[in-house]
Amino acid sequence: MKILVTGVAGFIGMHVAKKLLDDGYEVVGIDNLNDYYSPRLKAYRLEKLASYTKYTFLNLDISDANAVGSLFQRGCFQRVIHLAAQPGVRYSLEAPYTYANSNLLGMLTILEGCRNTHVEHLVYASSSSVYGANKKAPFSETDNVDNPISLYAATKKSNELMAHSYSHLFKLPTTGLRFFTVYGPAGRPDMAPWLFTKAIMNNEPIKVFNHGDMRRDFTYIDDIVEGVVRVQNLVPSVSDQLSPSALFNIGNNVPIHLSQFIEAIETACGKSAIKQYDDIQPGDVPITYADTDRLEKAVGFKPHTSIEEGIDNFVQWYNGEWQEYLNKE
C-alpha cells in the first residue's frame, strides 16, 4: 500500500506518517516548508522520518496545480491523507489570501489528483472550528455548521463541501476528520500548550483569554493518529443513491476548563504561571466538545488520554528532547 501524506512536516502529518511507516506502509510525504512558524521545528520533524527506507519526501506546494497533477500521475497512490493547510483562527484575520491558496486551491488540486488517478480513499483534515459558536454540546457531525465565525473555519467547511461534491460526481470515497485542539510532543508553537509552557519556564506572563471562561476538548496526538490510521482503512462504500463521503469528529469527548489546563502545565513544569486576563479573541469560541459516538461505532476507538498525562508528555519533550535538539545546532 502506497500512501501520500500532505503536510508531512506538520505536527499531525509527521506523526501520522511515522505511524504508517511503522506499520509497513510506503509513504510519500510532501510539504512546502513555509515559514508560518520556525522551519527548525519542521526540520526536526522531518529528521524523525528520514531513516525509513519506505519513505520519500518532496518539497512541493499543494496550490501548484501542475506540480500536484504530475505527482499524482507518477505516484500511483492507493490512498491519500491530506493534512496540509494553513492553520490558525487568529492568523486568518491577518493573511486571508494565504488561506485561500492553501486551504481552498490546495484542496482542489488534491481532489483533482485523486479523481484523475482513481485513488481508492481520500482522508482529509477538517476542524472543530466548523461548528462556530454552536450552543448545543457535545458537537455532533449532524449539527448545522452553516455559520462559521472565522475565515479559517469557512475554508474547512468549504473543504467538506468540495469533498462531498467530488464524492457525488466522481464516486471518489472521501472522509473528513474534524480535529479538536490537538496537542503533544512536536506540537505547533502558536498553540496554548507550547506558548504557556515556554512562558512559564521563562517566568513570563501568559495571556488568559475570555478571562479564563474557556473550555476546550484537548486531544492528544497519539489518539489523533490512531483515529486517522483506522479511518483510512474504512473506505466509504459507493452506491448509486449515496455519495461515498463521510465525516468524523476526533476529540477527547471531555471539555477541559482553562484553569485545569493551566494547572496541568504548572504541575508538569513545577512552576506557577503569571496570568494576564484578557477578552476573548475574534474568531474564538468559548467551548469545544466532541461527540465521538460515530467514530467509536465505525472504527472501535475513541480518544482517551487525560490532559494531565498528555501535558506531562509534552512538557517533558519540550524541556528535554527539544532543548537538546536546539543546543546541537
N, C-alpha and C positions, 0 to 999 in steps of 0.2 A: 504494500500500500504506500503510495507516494502522496504526501500532503503538502500543500502550500500554506504557509503561515505568514500573513502580512503583519507588519508592525512587530517584527521578531526582536528588535532591540528595545521594545517597550516592556513595561512591568509585567503585564499579563502574557504578552507574546513570548517573552523569554521562558517563563515558567511553563507555559503550555508546550512550547517546542521541546524543552528538556524532558518533560514527561512523555511526549510522543516518542522521542529518541530512545529513552529508557525502555519503552515498551516495544521497541524494534521497528518502528516506522521509519521510512525515508522522509526527510523533511527538507524542503527548500524554504528558506526564510528571506523575506525582503523587508527593507526599511530605508527611508531616505535620510535618516540620521540628522534630522533638523535640530536647531538649537533652542527649541522651546524651553528645555532645561538642559542641564550640564551634559555635554557629549561624553564626559568621563564616565558618567553612570551608564550610559548606553554602551560604551566600550567595555566596561566591567561586565555587563550582562552578556555581551557577545562572546567574551572570553569563556563564559560558562558553557558555551555550546561548541567552541572551536575544536575540541578534541574528538568529537563524534565523527566517525567515518561516513555515516549516512546523512550528513548534514552539509548543505550548501547555502552560503549567504550571498545575496546580491544587493548592492546599493541601488535602489530603484524607488521612484516616486509614483505612487498609485494614481496620481492625477495625470500622468503621462500616458495617454491612451495608446499610442503606438508601441511604447516600451512594454506596457502591460499585455497588450494583444500579442506581441511577439513572444513574450514569456509563456503565455498560455499555450501557444501553438507548439512550442518546442518542449514544454514541460510535461505534458501528458499527465496532469494531476487527476487522481481519482476524487480527492476531496480538497476543500479549501476552508481554512479557518481565518476569517477576515477580522483582524483586530486593529489594523492601522486606522488611525483617526486623529484629528486634533481634539484633545480632551480639554476639559475645564469649563465650568459655567461662567466664571467671572471674566476669563480671558476672552470669551466670545463677545463681550461688550466692547473690547478694545480692537480686536482683529477679525471682524466678521468675514472678510474675503478669504482668510485662511481656512475658516470652517467650511465655506462653500467649496473651495478647491479640494480639501482633504476628505470631508465627510459626504459631500454630495457628488461631485465629479469623480472622486476616488471610488465611491461605492458603485457608480455607474460603470466604470472601467472593469471592476471585478465582476459585476453581474454579466457584462458582455463577454468577458473571458470565459466565464463558466458556461454561458449559453452556447457559445461558438465551439466549445471543445467538449461539451456533454459531460461536465463534471457531475458526479453522482450525488453530491451533497455539499451545499454551501452553508457553513455556520458563521454567523457574523455578530459583532458586538453591538448591542443596543445599550440602553441605560435606564436606571430607575428615574432619571430626570424626565422621562417622557410622561410620568404621572403628574407633573406640575404641582399645583397646590391642592392635590387630591385630599379631600377631607375624610374619605372612607378608608379605614385601616382594618386589617392589612391590605396592601395594594395587590389586586388580582389582575391577571392577564386579561380578564373580561371587562375590566373597568374602562370607562371612556377616557381616552388620552388625547382629546382634541384641543386642549388648552395649554400648550407648553408656555413656560414663563421665562425661557431664555432661548437664545438662538441655538446654543448647543443642543438643548432638548428638542428644538424644532428639527434640527438636522437628523437627530436619531429617530424621531418619529417618521421623518421622510424616508430614512433607510428602510424602516419596516414596510412602508407603503410601496417603495420601489421593489423590494424583495417579493412582496406579495404579488405585484403585477407581473414580475418575471415568472414566478411560480405558476400563475394563472395562464399566461400567454404561451410559455415555452415548456411547461411541466418540469421546471427546474426545482428540485427539492431544496428549500431554504429553511433555516431555523435561526431566529433572532434570540439573543440572550440579553435580558435586562439585568445588568450587573448592579449590585448595591454596595457602594462605598468599599471598594477593595483595598486591602492594606496587607502589609507583611514585608519580609526582607526584600531589599532591592526595589522597594516601592517608589512612588513618584515624590519628588522633593517639594512639589507645590501643594501637597495634601497635608491634612492636620497631623497625622502620626509623625511625619518627618519634621514639619515645622515646629510642633510642640516639643518633640524630643530635643531637637537642636537648640531651641531657645532655653529649655530647662537646663540642659547640660552646660550652657554658656551663661547661666544666671541672667537671662534676658526675659522680658515680659512676653506673655502670649496674648493674642487677641481672642477674646471670647465673645463671639457674635450672638446677636439676639439676647444679650445679657444672660447667656447660659441656658436659655429656654429652647434647647435643640435636642432632638433625638435622631440618631442615625442607626441604620441596620448595617453595622460594620461586618464585612465578610472577609475572612482570612483567605489569603491567596491559594493555599493548598486545597481549600474547599472549592474555590472557583475553578481551579484546574481540573479537579475530579469531575465537576459538573460538565465542563467543556468537553473533556475527553469522552465521557459517557454519551453525551448528546451527539457528538459527531458520528457515533456508531448507530444512532437512532435515525435512520433516513425516513423522512415523511413519505407516506405512500402516495402514489399517483393514481388518480381516478378521473373519470370524465366529469364528475359532479363537483369535486373539490380541488382547490389549488393545493399542491403539496408544500404548504408552508406551515410553520409552527412558531410559537413564542413561548419562552420560559423565563420566569424570574429566577435569578440565582442570588439569594440573600440568606442571611443567618436566621431570619424569622424571629429576631429578638432586637427591637429598637433600644439602643443604649443611650441613656441621658448623658449629655455632655459632661456633667460633673463626674459620672462614673468613669467615662473615658479618660478624663484628665487624671483622676485618681489612679487608674491603671498605669498611666505613663509615669506619674510621680513615684509609684511603688517600684516600677521597673528601673527607674533612673536613680532611686534612692535620694531624691531631692524634691522639694516643693516648688510649685510653679508660682510665678509672679503674674497675676491675672489682670488684664485690662479689658473691661467690659465695653461692648460697642453694640450699635444697632445691627439688625440683620442686613446682609448684603443683597443688592439687586440680583434677582435670579435664584437666590437660595430659598429653601423651603424649611419649615420648622420640624418636619418629621419625614422619615422614610421607613417603610415597614413592608417586607416582602411576604406575600402569601406563596409558599413553596409547595403546596399540595400537588400542583400539576407536575412539577419536576420530580417529586418523590414517586408519584404514580408511574411516571414514564420510565425513569431510569433507576428507581430503587435507592435514591440517595438524596439527602438534604444536608446543607452545611451545618456544622455543629461546633466549631472551635469557639471557645469562650473568649471574650475580649481580653481577659487577664492573661490567658495563655498566648494569644496571638500578639498582643502588645509586648509581652516579655520576650518573645522570639524576635520581634522587630528591633527592640532596644538592644538586645544582645548582639544582633547583627550590626546595627549602626555603630555601637561602641567598640565592636571587635573587628570583624572581617572588613567592614567598610573603611574604618580608620586605618587598618593595616594596608589596605589597597592604596589609599591616598598617600600614605607615608612612603610607599615603594616608588612613587613617581617623582 
